[in-house]
Amino acid sequence: LARAFDLVVAEPGRDPWPDEWFFRPDHAADARLCRQLWASVFLANFMDSLNDALACGVDPPRMPGWINTSGPAEVAILAGFDGQAVLQRTRAVFASRAQMLAMRDAMKARGNGTRS
């Protein structure tokens, strides 16, 4: 990857990027930080989907597009969780307006709501 970046963005007279920009095996925290990043991606998409579904005002709610894809499971796996279990639970939340309201209220109470 490092060599590919050097080939693509190389400028005449510029030194290649140092290997330590790409390879940091001594940083055990990297995997944990990556999982936290993907957990944040999941949470942001989940809350956006939840708020969008609640905004439509119908019951049963329209299932947001992202929830009907493999996206939630893939992001959950990258966050270090069982993707299929997360997908099942996520879809269960979107099964009824009452479930969605309960989840939104619980997330807001914990400080995890991204919008009202």
LOGU-872579 format. One record per atom (N, C-alpha, C, O): residue in one letter; atom name; x, y, z. Coordinates in nm, 2 decimals. Example, Ala and Ser with C-alpha at 12.3 -4.5 7.8 and 13.67 -1.06 7.14 Angstrom:
<pts>
PT r  a      X      Y      Z
PT A  N   1.32  -0.57   0.78
PT A CA   1.23  -0.45   0.78
PT A  C   1.32  -0.33   0.78
PT A  O   1.42  -0.33   0.85
PT S  N   1.28  -0.22   0.71
PT S CA   1.37  -0.11   0.71
PT S  C   1.29   0.00   0.79
PT S  O   1.34   0.11   0.80
</pts>
This chain:
<pts>
PT r  a      X      Y      Z
PT L  N   0.08  -0.12   0.00
PT L CA   0.00   0.00   0.00
PT L  C   0.09   0.13   0.00
PT L  O   0.06   0.22  -0.07
PT A  N   0.19   0.12   0.08
PT A CA   0.28   0.24   0.09
PT A  C   0.34   0.27  -0.05
PT A  O   0.35   0.38  -0.09
PT R  N   0.38   0.16  -0.11
PT R CA   0.45   0.18  -0.24
PT R  C   0.35   0.23  -0.34
PT R  O   0.38   0.31  -0.43
PT A  N   0.22   0.18  -0.34
PT A CA   0.12   0.23  -0.43
PT A  C   0.09   0.38  -0.41
PT A  O   0.08   0.45  -0.51
PT F  N   0.09   0.42  -0.29
PT F CA   0.07   0.56  -0.26
PT F  C   0.18   0.65  -0.31
PT F  O   0.17   0.75  -0.37
PT D  N   0.31   0.60  -0.29
PT D CA   0.42   0.67  -0.35
PT D  C   0.42   0.68  -0.50
PT D  O   0.45   0.78  -0.55
PT L  N   0.37   0.58  -0.57
PT L CA   0.36   0.58  -0.71
PT L  C   0.25   0.68  -0.76
PT L  O   0.27   0.75  -0.86
PT V  N   0.14   0.68  -0.69
PT V CA   0.03   0.76  -0.73
PT V  C   0.05   0.91  -0.70
PT V  O   0.02   1.00  -0.78
PT V  N   0.11   0.94  -0.58
PT V CA   0.12   1.08  -0.54
PT V  C   0.27   1.13  -0.54
PT V  O   0.30   1.24  -0.49
PT A  N   0.35   1.05  -0.60
PT A CA   0.49   1.09  -0.60
PT A  C   0.51   1.22  -0.68
PT A  O   0.45   1.24  -0.79
PT E  N   0.59   1.31  -0.63
PT E CA   0.63   1.43  -0.70
PT E  C   0.78   1.43  -0.73
PT E  O   0.85   1.37  -0.65
PT P  N   0.82   1.48  -0.84
PT P CA   0.96   1.48  -0.86
PT P  C   1.04   1.55  -0.75
PT P  O   1.01   1.66  -0.71
PT G  N   1.15   1.48  -0.70
PT G CA   1.23   1.54  -0.60
PT G  C   1.18   1.52  -0.46
PT G  O   1.24   1.56  -0.36
PT R  N   1.06   1.46  -0.44
PT R CA   1.00   1.44  -0.31
PT R  C   1.04   1.30  -0.26
PT R  O   1.03   1.20  -0.33
PT D  N   1.08   1.29  -0.13
PT D CA   1.11   1.16  -0.07
PT D  C   0.99   1.08  -0.06
PT D  O   0.88   1.14  -0.04
PT P  N   1.00   0.95  -0.07
PT P CA   0.88   0.86  -0.04
PT P  C   0.83   0.88   0.10
PT P  O   0.91   0.91   0.19
PT W  N   0.71   0.84   0.13
PT W CA   0.66   0.85   0.26
PT W  C   0.73   0.75   0.35
PT W  O   0.76   0.64   0.30
PT P  N   0.76   0.78   0.47
PT P CA   0.83   0.69   0.56
PT P  C   0.74   0.57   0.59
PT P  O   0.62   0.58   0.61
PT D  N   0.80   0.45   0.60
PT D CA   0.73   0.33   0.63
PT D  C   0.65   0.34   0.76
PT D  O   0.54   0.28   0.77
PT E  N   0.70   0.41   0.86
PT E CA   0.62   0.42   0.99
PT E  C   0.49   0.48   0.98
PT E  O   0.40   0.48   1.07
PT W  N   0.46   0.55   0.86
PT W CA   0.33   0.61   0.84
PT W  C   0.23   0.50   0.81
PT W  O   0.11   0.52   0.83
PT F  N   0.28   0.39   0.77
PT F CA   0.19   0.28   0.73
PT F  C   0.20   0.16   0.82
PT F  O   0.09   0.10   0.85
PT F  N   0.31   0.13   0.87
PT F CA   0.33   0.00   0.95
PT F  C   0.37   0.04   1.09
PT F  O   0.47   0.10   1.12
PT R  N   0.28   0.01   1.18
PT R CA   0.30   0.04   1.32
PT R  C   0.26  -0.08   1.41
PT R  O   0.17  -0.07   1.49
PT P  N   0.34  -0.19   1.40
PT P CA   0.30  -0.31   1.47
PT P  C   0.32  -0.29   1.62
PT P  O   0.26  -0.37   1.70
PT D  N   0.39  -0.19   1.66
PT D CA   0.41  -0.17   1.81
PT D  C   0.30  -0.10   1.87
PT D  O   0.30  -0.08   1.99
PT H  N   0.20  -0.06   1.80
PT H CA   0.09   0.02   1.85
PT H  C  -0.03  -0.07   1.87
PT H  O  -0.11  -0.08   1.78
PT A  N  -0.04  -0.14   1.98
PT A CA  -0.15  -0.23   2.00
PT A  C  -0.29  -0.16   2.01
PT A  O  -0.39  -0.22   1.99
PT A  N  -0.28  -0.03   2.04
PT A CA  -0.41   0.04   2.05
PT A  C  -0.47   0.07   1.91
PT A  O  -0.59   0.10   1.91
PT D  N  -0.40   0.05   1.80
PT D CA  -0.46   0.08   1.67
PT D  C  -0.58   0.00   1.64
PT D  O  -0.68   0.05   1.60
PT A  N  -0.59  -0.13   1.68
PT A CA  -0.70  -0.21   1.65
PT A  C  -0.82  -0.17   1.74
PT A  O  -0.93  -0.16   1.69
PT R  N  -0.79  -0.13   1.86
PT R CA  -0.90  -0.08   1.95
PT R  C  -0.96   0.05   1.90
PT R  O  -1.08   0.07   1.90
PT L  N  -0.87   0.14   1.85
PT L CA  -0.91   0.27   1.80
PT L  C  -0.99   0.25   1.67
PT L  O  -1.09   0.32   1.65
PT C  N  -0.95   0.15   1.59
PT C CA  -1.03   0.13   1.46
PT C  C  -1.17   0.07   1.50
PT C  O  -1.27   0.11   1.44
PT R  N  -1.18  -0.02   1.60
PT R CA  -1.31  -0.07   1.64
PT R  C  -1.39   0.05   1.69
PT R  O  -1.52   0.05   1.67
PT Q  N  -1.33   0.14   1.77
PT Q CA  -1.41   0.25   1.82
PT Q  C  -1.46   0.34   1.71
PT Q  O  -1.57   0.39   1.71
PT L  N  -1.38   0.36   1.61
PT L CA  -1.42   0.44   1.49
PT L  C  -1.54   0.37   1.42
PT L  O  -1.64   0.44   1.39
PT W  N  -1.54   0.24   1.40
PT W CA  -1.65   0.17   1.33
PT W  C  -1.77   0.17   1.42
PT W  O  -1.88   0.18   1.37
PT A  N  -1.75   0.16   1.55
PT A CA  -1.87   0.17   1.64
PT A  C  -1.93   0.31   1.63
PT A  O  -2.06   0.32   1.63
PT S  N  -1.85   0.41   1.62
PT S CA  -1.91   0.55   1.60
PT S  C  -1.98   0.56   1.46
PT S  O  -2.08   0.63   1.45
PT V  N  -1.93   0.50   1.36
PT V CA  -1.99   0.50   1.23
PT V  C  -2.13   0.43   1.24
PT V  O  -2.23   0.48   1.19
PT F  N  -2.13   0.31   1.31
PT F CA  -2.26   0.24   1.33
PT F  C  -2.36   0.33   1.40
PT F  O  -2.47   0.34   1.36
PT L  N  -2.31   0.39   1.51
PT L CA  -2.40   0.47   1.60
PT L  C  -2.46   0.58   1.52
PT L  O  -2.58   0.61   1.53
PT A  N  -2.38   0.65   1.44
PT A CA  -2.42   0.77   1.36
PT A  C  -2.53   0.72   1.26
PT A  O  -2.63   0.79   1.24
PT N  N  -2.50   0.62   1.19
PT N CA  -2.59   0.57   1.09
PT N  C  -2.72   0.52   1.15
PT N  O  -2.83   0.54   1.10
PT F  N  -2.71   0.45   1.26
PT F CA  -2.82   0.40   1.33
PT F  C  -2.91   0.51   1.38
PT F  O  -3.04   0.51   1.36
PT M  N  -2.85   0.61   1.44
PT M CA  -2.93   0.73   1.49
PT M  C  -3.00   0.81   1.38
PT M  O  -3.11   0.85   1.39
PT D  N  -2.92   0.82   1.27
PT D CA  -2.98   0.89   1.15
PT D  C  -3.10   0.82   1.09
PT D  O  -3.20   0.87   1.06
PT S  N  -3.08   0.68   1.08
PT S CA  -3.19   0.60   1.03
PT S  C  -3.31   0.60   1.13
PT S  O  -3.42   0.61   1.08
PT L  N  -3.28   0.60   1.25
PT L CA  -3.39   0.60   1.35
PT L  C  -3.47   0.73   1.35
PT L  O  -3.59   0.73   1.35
PT N  N  -3.40   0.84   1.35
PT N CA  -3.46   0.97   1.34
PT N  C  -3.54   0.99   1.21
PT N  O  -3.65   1.05   1.21
PT D  N  -3.48   0.95   1.10
PT D CA  -3.55   0.96   0.97
PT D  C  -3.68   0.87   0.97
PT D  O  -3.78   0.92   0.92
PT A  N  -3.67   0.75   1.02
PT A CA  -3.79   0.67   1.03
PT A  C  -3.90   0.73   1.12
PT A  O  -4.02   0.72   1.09
PT L  N  -3.86   0.79   1.23
PT L CA  -3.95   0.85   1.32
PT L  C  -4.02   0.97   1.26
PT L  O  -4.13   1.00   1.28
PT A  N  -3.94   1.04   1.18
PT A CA  -3.99   1.16   1.11
PT A  C  -4.10   1.14   1.01
PT A  O  -4.18   1.22   0.98
PT C  N  -4.10   1.02   0.96
PT C CA  -4.21   0.99   0.86
PT C  C  -4.35   0.98   0.92
PT C  O  -4.45   1.00   0.85
PT G  N  -4.35   0.95   1.05
PT G CA  -4.48   0.96   1.13
PT G  C  -4.58   0.85   1.10
PT G  O  -4.70   0.86   1.13
PT V  N  -4.54   0.73   1.04
PT V CA  -4.63   0.63   1.02
PT V  C  -4.60   0.51   1.10
PT V  O  -4.48   0.49   1.14
PT D  N  -4.70   0.42   1.13
PT D CA  -4.67   0.30   1.21
PT D  C  -4.75   0.19   1.15
PT D  O  -4.87   0.20   1.14
PT P  N  -4.69   0.08   1.11
PT P CA  -4.54   0.05   1.13
PT P  C  -4.46   0.14   1.04
PT P  O  -4.50   0.18   0.93
PT P  N  -4.34   0.18   1.09
PT P CA  -4.25   0.27   1.02
PT P  C  -4.20   0.21   0.89
PT P  O  -4.19   0.09   0.87
PT R  N  -4.16   0.30   0.80
PT R CA  -4.09   0.25   0.68
PT R  C  -3.95   0.21   0.73
PT R  O  -3.88   0.29   0.79
PT M  N  -3.90   0.10   0.69
PT M CA  -3.77   0.05   0.72
PT M  C  -3.67   0.13   0.64
PT M  O  -3.67   0.13   0.52
PT P  N  -3.58   0.20   0.71
PT P CA  -3.48   0.28   0.63
PT P  C  -3.39   0.19   0.54
PT P  O  -3.36   0.08   0.58
PT G  N  -3.35   0.24   0.43
PT G CA  -3.27   0.17   0.33
PT G  C  -3.15   0.10   0.39
PT G  O  -3.12  -0.01   0.36
PT W  N  -3.07   0.18   0.47
PT W CA  -2.95   0.12   0.53
PT W  C  -2.97   0.00   0.61
PT W  O  -2.89  -0.09   0.61
PT I  N  -3.08  -0.01   0.68
PT I CA  -3.11  -0.12   0.77
PT I  C  -3.14  -0.24   0.68
PT I  O  -3.12  -0.36   0.73
PT N  N  -3.19  -0.23   0.56
PT N CA  -3.22  -0.34   0.47
PT N  C  -3.11  -0.39   0.39
PT N  O  -3.13  -0.47   0.30
PT T  N  -2.99  -0.34   0.42
PT T CA  -2.87  -0.38   0.35
PT T  C  -2.78  -0.46   0.44
PT T  O  -2.81  -0.49   0.56
PT S  N  -2.67  -0.51   0.39
PT S CA  -2.57  -0.58   0.48
PT S  C  -2.48  -0.48   0.55
PT S  O  -2.40  -0.52   0.63
PT G  N  -2.51  -0.35   0.53
PT G CA  -2.42  -0.24   0.59
PT G  C  -2.41  -0.25   0.74
PT G  O  -2.30  -0.25   0.79
PT P  N  -2.53  -0.26   0.81
PT P CA  -2.52  -0.27   0.96
PT P  C  -2.44  -0.38   1.01
PT P  O  -2.36  -0.37   1.10
PT A  N  -2.45  -0.50   0.94
PT A CA  -2.38  -0.62   0.99
PT A  C  -2.23  -0.60   0.96
PT A  O  -2.14  -0.63   1.04
PT E  N  -2.20  -0.54   0.84
PT E CA  -2.05  -0.52   0.81
PT E  C  -1.99  -0.42   0.90
PT E  O  -1.87  -0.45   0.94
PT V  N  -2.06  -0.32   0.93
PT V CA  -2.00  -0.22   1.02
PT V  C  -1.99  -0.27   1.16
PT V  O  -1.89  -0.24   1.23
PT A  N  -2.08  -0.35   1.20
PT A CA  -2.08  -0.41   1.33
PT A  C  -1.96  -0.51   1.34
PT A  O  -1.89  -0.51   1.45
PT I  N  -1.93  -0.58   1.24
PT I CA  -1.82  -0.67   1.24
PT I  C  -1.69  -0.59   1.25
PT I  O  -1.60  -0.63   1.33
PT L  N  -1.68  -0.48   1.18
PT L CA  -1.56  -0.40   1.19
PT L  C  -1.54  -0.34   1.32
PT L  O  -1.43  -0.30   1.37
PT A  N  -1.66  -0.32   1.39
PT A CA  -1.65  -0.26   1.53
PT A  C  -1.62  -0.37   1.63
PT A  O  -1.61  -0.34   1.75
PT G  N  -1.62  -0.50   1.59
PT G CA  -1.58  -0.60   1.68
PT G  C  -1.70  -0.68   1.74
PT G  O  -1.69  -0.75   1.84
PT F  N  -1.82  -0.67   1.68
PT F CA  -1.94  -0.73   1.72
PT F  C  -1.98  -0.84   1.63
PT F  O  -1.93  -0.85   1.52
PT D  N  -2.08  -0.93   1.67
PT D CA  -2.14  -1.03   1.59
PT D  C  -2.23  -0.96   1.49
PT D  O  -2.34  -0.91   1.54
PT G  N  -2.20  -0.95   1.37
PT G CA  -2.27  -0.87   1.27
PT G  C  -2.42  -0.92   1.26
PT G  O  -2.51  -0.83   1.25
PT Q  N  -2.44  -1.05   1.25
PT Q CA  -2.58  -1.10   1.23
PT Q  C  -2.66  -1.07   1.36
PT Q  O  -2.78  -1.04   1.34
PT A  N  -2.61  -1.08   1.47
PT A CA  -2.68  -1.05   1.60
PT A  C  -2.72  -0.91   1.60
PT A  O  -2.83  -0.87   1.64
PT V  N  -2.63  -0.82   1.57
PT V CA  -2.65  -0.68   1.57
PT V  C  -2.76  -0.64   1.46
PT V  O  -2.85  -0.56   1.49
PT L  N  -2.75  -0.71   1.34
PT L CA  -2.85  -0.68   1.24
PT L  C  -2.99  -0.72   1.28
PT L  O  -3.09  -0.65   1.26
PT Q  N  -3.00  -0.84   1.35
PT Q CA  -3.13  -0.89   1.40
PT Q  C  -3.19  -0.79   1.50
PT Q  O  -3.31  -0.75   1.49
PT R  N  -3.11  -0.75   1.59
PT R CA  -3.15  -0.65   1.70
PT R  C  -3.19  -0.52   1.64
PT R  O  -3.28  -0.45   1.68
PT T  N  -3.11  -0.47   1.54
PT T CA  -3.14  -0.35   1.48
PT T  C  -3.27  -0.35   1.40
PT T  O  -3.35  -0.26   1.42
PT R  N  -3.29  -0.45   1.33
PT R CA  -3.42  -0.47   1.26
PT R  C  -3.54  -0.48   1.35
PT R  O  -3.65  -0.43   1.32
PT A  N  -3.52  -0.54   1.47
PT A CA  -3.62  -0.55   1.57
PT A  C  -3.66  -0.41   1.62
PT A  O  -3.78  -0.39   1.65
PT V  N  -3.56  -0.33   1.64
PT V CA  -3.59  -0.19   1.69
PT V  C  -3.68  -0.12   1.59
PT V  O  -3.77  -0.04   1.63
PT F  N  -3.66  -0.14   1.46
PT F CA  -3.73  -0.07   1.35
PT F  C  -3.87  -0.14   1.32
PT F  O  -3.93  -0.10   1.22
PT A  N  -3.91  -0.24   1.40
PT A CA  -4.03  -0.31   1.37
PT A  C  -4.15  -0.23   1.41
PT A  O  -4.26  -0.25   1.35
PT S  N  -4.14  -0.14   1.51
PT S CA  -4.26  -0.06   1.54
PT S  C  -4.21   0.08   1.59
PT S  O  -4.10   0.10   1.64
PT R  N  -4.30   0.17   1.58
PT R CA  -4.27   0.31   1.62
PT R  C  -4.24   0.31   1.77
PT R  O  -4.16   0.38   1.82
PT A  N  -4.32   0.23   1.85
PT A CA  -4.29   0.23   2.00
PT A  C  -4.15   0.18   2.03
PT A  O  -4.09   0.23   2.12
PT Q  N  -4.11   0.08   1.96
PT Q CA  -3.97   0.03   1.98
PT Q  C  -3.87   0.13   1.94
PT Q  O  -3.77   0.15   2.02
PT M  N  -3.89   0.20   1.83
PT M CA  -3.80   0.31   1.79
PT M  C  -3.79   0.42   1.89
PT M  O  -3.69   0.47   1.93
PT L  N  -3.91   0.46   1.94
PT L CA  -3.92   0.57   2.04
PT L  C  -3.85   0.53   2.17
PT L  O  -3.77   0.61   2.23
PT A  N  -3.87   0.41   2.21
PT A CA  -3.80   0.36   2.33
PT A  C  -3.65   0.36   2.32
PT A  O  -3.58   0.40   2.41
PT M  N  -3.60   0.31   2.20
PT M CA  -3.46   0.31   2.17
PT M  C  -3.40   0.45   2.17
PT M  O  -3.30   0.48   2.23
PT R  N  -3.47   0.54   2.10
PT R CA  -3.42   0.68   2.09
PT R  C  -3.41   0.74   2.23
PT R  O  -3.31   0.81   2.26
PT D  N  -3.52   0.72   2.31
PT D CA  -3.52   0.78   2.45
PT D  C  -3.40   0.72   2.53
PT D  O  -3.34   0.79   2.61
PT A  N  -3.38   0.59   2.52
PT A CA  -3.28   0.52   2.60
PT A  C  -3.14   0.57   2.55
PT A  O  -3.05   0.59   2.64
PT M  N  -3.12   0.59   2.42
PT M CA  -2.99   0.64   2.37
PT M  C  -2.97   0.78   2.41
PT M  O  -2.86   0.82   2.45
PT K  N  -3.07   0.87   2.41
PT K CA  -3.06   1.01   2.45
PT K  C  -3.03   1.01   2.60
PT K  O  -2.95   1.10   2.64
PT A  N  -3.09   0.93   2.68
PT A CA  -3.06   0.92   2.83
PT A  C  -2.92   0.89   2.86
PT A  O  -2.86   0.94   2.96
PT R  N  -2.86   0.81   2.77
PT R CA  -2.72   0.77   2.79
PT R  C  -2.62   0.87   2.72
PT R  O  -2.50   0.85   2.73
PT G  N  -2.68   0.97   2.65
PT G CA  -2.59   1.07   2.59
PT G  C  -2.54   1.02   2.45
PT G  O  -2.45   1.08   2.40
PT N  N  -2.61   0.92   2.39
PT N CA  -2.57   0.87   2.26
PT N  C  -2.65   0.93   2.14
PT N  O  -2.62   0.89   2.03
PT G  N  -2.76   1.01   2.17
PT G CA  -2.84   1.06   2.06
PT G  C  -2.76   1.16   1.99
PT G  O  -2.71   1.25   2.04
PT T  N  -2.77   1.15   1.85
PT T CA  -2.70   1.25   1.77
PT T  C  -2.79   1.37   1.73
PT T  O  -2.74   1.48   1.70
PT R  N  -2.92   1.34   1.73
PT R CA  -3.01   1.45   1.69
PT R  C  -3.14   1.42   1.78
PT R  O  -3.15   1.31   1.83
PT S  N  -3.22   1.52   1.78
PT S CA  -3.35   1.49   1.86
PT S  C  -3.46   1.45   1.76
PT S  O  -3.57   1.43   1.80
</pts>
